[in-house]
């Protein structure tokens, strides 16, 4: 975070509503990955599980569309790129002033 000049903030303990996006991701991860994976496969090592999790995370970020407030039917990666474009436009307008 420090290398990218990002401020680190923490949520209040025992207040999941302040960390809703993360809580929702954990629920999706449980329902769409872990519950399905453990029904289909017997994992003999953590490395096997990690490989399947990495593949699921890639699918989640690059292929699976999201209906949330910011994504609006786009993938998280598409949303990130669109946000960067908007940010660059706003920074460009500030530089003109």
N, C-alpha and C positions, 0 to 999 in steps of 0.2 A: 504494500500500500504506500509506504513512504517513497519508494522509487518512482511511483506514478503520481505522487502528491495527492493521494486520496485520504480523506479523513475517515478514521475508523470510528464507528458508533456501535453501541450495544443496545439491545432491547432490555426492557425491565423484566426481571425474573417473575415467573408465574403469570405472565400477561401475553398469551399467544396471539391475541388480537393485534398487538403491536408488531408482530412478525408474521402476518398472515400469508404473504407470498411464499415464504420458506415453509410454513406449516402446510400449505396446499401442495407444494412440490413434494414434501415428504409423504403425504397421503397418496399422491399420484404414483410416486416411486413404489410404495408398498403395494398398491392395487394393480398397477400395470406391469411391474417388473417382478418384485420378490414373490408375491403370491402365485403368479403364473410360472415363474422359473422353478420354484421349489416343487410344483406339481409335476412339471415335465422332466426334471433332471435331478439326479443325485450327484451333488458336487463332492468331489474327492479332495479338492484343495481350494484354498482361498483364491489362488491365482486363476482357477477356472471360473469361479464366480466373478472375480474382478474383470476378466475378459468379456464375459457376457454383459456385465453392468456397463462397461465402457462402450460396448456396441449399442446398448439401449440408450445411453446418454447421448451418443452421437445421433441416433434416430430421433430422440426427443428434441434436440436442439436444431437439427437440420432438415428433418422431413415431416415431423408431426406438427400439424397446424394447431394453434391455440386460439381459444375464443375469449381470452381475458381482456381487460380494459385496454391494455397497451398493444396486444398482438393483433386483435381484430381479424382472426383467420389466417394470419401469417405465422411462419415458424419463428422461434426466438432469434435465430440468426438473421432472418430478414428484418425483424423488428430492430435489432441492434444496428444493422447497416442503415436503415431508414433514420434511426435516431441520430447516428453519426452525421448523416447528410444534413439534417435539420440543425444540429449543433454547429456544423461548419458554416452553414448559411448565416446563423445568428452571430457567430464570431466574425464572419466577414463583414456583416453590417456594422458591428461595433468598431471595426478597424477603419471604416469609412468616415466615422464621426470625428 
